[in-house]
Amino acid sequence: MRYFSTQSLSDAGVSVSPEIALRFSTVYSCVRLLSDTIAQMPCKLFRKEADGKKTLYKNNPLYNALSVSPENGLTAFDFWKKFIESFLLRGYAVARIIKNFQGQPVRLVPVNNVYKIERDTFGNYLFTYRQQNGEEIVLKQEDAFFSFFSVDDSMIPISPITVNRNSIGLGIAAEKHGCNVFKSGGTPAGTLDYPGSLDAKVKASIKEGWDAAYGINGVGGIAILEGGTKYSKISMSNEDAQYLQTRQFQKQDICGIFGVPPHMISDTAQAKGWSTMEQMMIEFITLTINPLTVRIEQSIKKLLIPRNEWENSYAKFMTNGLLRGDSRTRKDFYSTGIDKGFLTINEVREFEDMNPLSAEELAANNPAKTASVQAPEKKGQDNEQNAK
């Protein structure tokens, strides 16, 4: 059993929680990139037919629940984005399953305020959360759709934010330091050198008057110094204090937590020399997106598809749209596929979101194939003429 607390204190002295971490720009950028990328990928339900062909399982109500509208008022994009955000920030994502009279899942209602996760004597999960009216609800495994980012030895989910609170806390602390520097004018304090001695009361009065006249709102004003007083500026740049290097390192460190290439959240200094955008996307999908979507796909099969259909039914996030490449690359691939016989014209048109061609249109658009079919007949006619 684990209670999920709202905050944990990092060694940098900064409290870290999913909500606080999300305000840190690097965490926000990583979560936004991953959640938007997966949410835009259609989640399709497939069924393998007796002849081995796979077809879209559209007559199953789960199909619409996964790919169109999981919940009233939510599009599939809205649902999966929220699901992935919770998955990345809290280490788990949970939705309540609404079933029809036949026991088939028809809706998925997000549950975001789970505060306790435990397992019963049979190993089934129990999720405890509170509704807006304060009522405590225990959601049993058979009524829940869930997926975990990672689990501990007791198979209870753990949050990547909690595990890496020191790295994230250091990044937040460095950001706060930068805010404080700019809040005080962007430069360190200086000294007022007076030719003589001053008692504590006069010192305090001079400091108070100086801050009031030339502090945050008085930056850039003209100082009038009397009695031989001299102002000396203390020079210490942020770079000398390795502030910028610390922020840069923390950015890369947090990207590593989520498996996000730094260049994909505007850290262009870390960009590699890919020859094409397609190669970059293949690496991103293979190493970052697939490990996340496979977890969810397996959860769909286990929790939303009846056991007697596991062999023939499955869900899959479609990555085709992310791997389209440029127009020339797609043209070369399609041409090779058609020439080698592993693609048809209508399959290519489906990839490009175009309507299929009829048999007559296919014949009209493929004269070479038509000619090859008619050639034997023409040859036979020539032989008859030669025989005459």
Number of C-alpha atoms within 10 A of each C-alpha: 14 13 11 16 10 14 16 18 14 18 12 16 12 20 19 22 21 22 13 17 21 19 12 15 15 23 24 15 18 24 23 16 14 20 23 18 18 22 20 18 20 19 24 20 26 18 20 16 11 8 6 9 8 13 12 15 18 13 8 15 16 24 21 19 20 27 19 17 19 27 18 9 8 13 17 20 23 17 22 25 21 17 23 27 21 24 25 25 24 24 22 25 24 22 20 19 22 16 15 10 6 6 9 16 24 20 21 23 17 21 22 16 15 20 14 15 19 17 17 10 6 6 10 11 20 19 20 18 19 15 11 8 6 8 8 11 12 13 20 16 17 13 17 22 23 23 23 22 21 16 13 8 6 10 14 17 23 19 22 19 28 23 12 15 24 20 20 29 26 19 27 24 18 18 17 12 14 16 12 12 14 12 13 14 16 15 15 14 13 11 11 15 11 14 10 8 8 10 7 8 8 11 13 12 10 12 13 12 12 14 12 12 15 15 17 14 13 14 12 10 10 9 11 6 11 8 8 10 13 13 13 11 12 11 11 11 12 16 10 10 10 11 15 14 13 15 18 13 13 20 20 17 18 20 21 13 17 17 16 21 22 20 14 16 17 12 13 11 8 12 13 10 7 10 8 11 12 16 13 17 17 15 12 16 19 10 14 16 20 15 13 19 19 14 15 24 17 15 17 20 19 14 18 20 18 12 11 8 12 12 10 13 20 21 24 19 20 14 18 12 12 14 15 15 16 11 9 9 13 16 13 10 14 20 16 13 15 14 11 10 9 10 15 15 17 15 16 19 14 12 14 13 9 11 10 14 13 10 9 9 10 15 14 12 13 12 11 11 13 13 12 10 11 11 12 11 10 12 11 11 12 12 10 10 9 8 7 6
